[in-house]
Amino acid sequence: MKRYLFITLGDTEPKIVGPFETEEERSKAARRHKGLNGDDDGIFPLNIHEDGKVESYSYCGAFFEVEE
């Protein structure tokens, strides 16, 4: 599986960041983006499986409150 971040800059302009080797790397990148850019952008995990299946979901608000 390949792991990416799907970011909507200003909630309008799509951007894909990655791939990331691990969930932890992706989580750190998501939190770093949120810390640098605030609440203006949408940040979503995006997975592409070996069979081509694509899945995405929302981070819960508490995800961004965790300090690393």
C-alpha positions in Angstrom: 0.0 0.0 0.0 1.2 3.5 -0.8 0.4 6.3 1.7 -0.2 9.9 0.8 -1.8 13.0 2.2 -4.5 14.7 0.1 -4.5 18.3 1.0 -7.0 20.9 -0.1 -5.2 24.3 0.1 -7.7 26.8 1.3 -10.2 24.0 1.0 -10.3 24.6 -2.8 -6.9 23.7 -4.4 -6.1 19.9 -4.4 -2.5 18.7 -3.6 -1.1 15.2 -3.1 1.9 14.8 -0.9 3.9 11.6 -0.5 4.3 8.7 -0.7 5.2 8.1 2.9 6.9 4.8 4.0 4.9 4.5 7.3 1.7 5.7 9.0 3.9 7.5 11.5 5.7 9.5 8.8 2.4 10.5 7.3 1.0 11.5 10.6 4.0 13.7 11.4 3.7 15.4 8.0 -0.1 16.0 8.5 0.5 17.5 12.0 3.5 19.6 10.7 1.3 20.9 7.8 -1.5 21.8 10.2 1.0 23.5 12.6 2.5 25.6 9.8 -0.8 26.4 8.0 -3.5 26.4 10.6 -7.1 25.5 9.9 -7.3 26.9 6.3 -6.5 23.6 4.6 -8.3 20.2 4.5 -5.9 17.3 5.3 -6.9 13.8 4.5 -5.0 10.4 4.5 -5.1 8.8 1.1 -4.2 5.1 0.6 -3.6 3.4 -2.7 -3.6 -0.4 -2.4 -1.7 -2.9 -4.5 -4.9 -3.8 -6.3 -5.5 -0.2 -7.2 -8.3 0.4 -4.6 -8.2 4.0 -3.3 -9.4 4.9 0.1 -9.5 8.1 2.1 -10.9 9.2 5.4 -11.0 12.1 7.8 -8.7 12.7 10.7 -10.6 13.4 13.9 -10.0 16.7 15.6 -8.1 15.1 18.5 -5.5 13.7 16.0 -4.1 17.2 15.6 -4.0 17.9 19.3 -1.4 15.1 19.9 2.1 16.5 20.4 5.1 14.6 19.0 
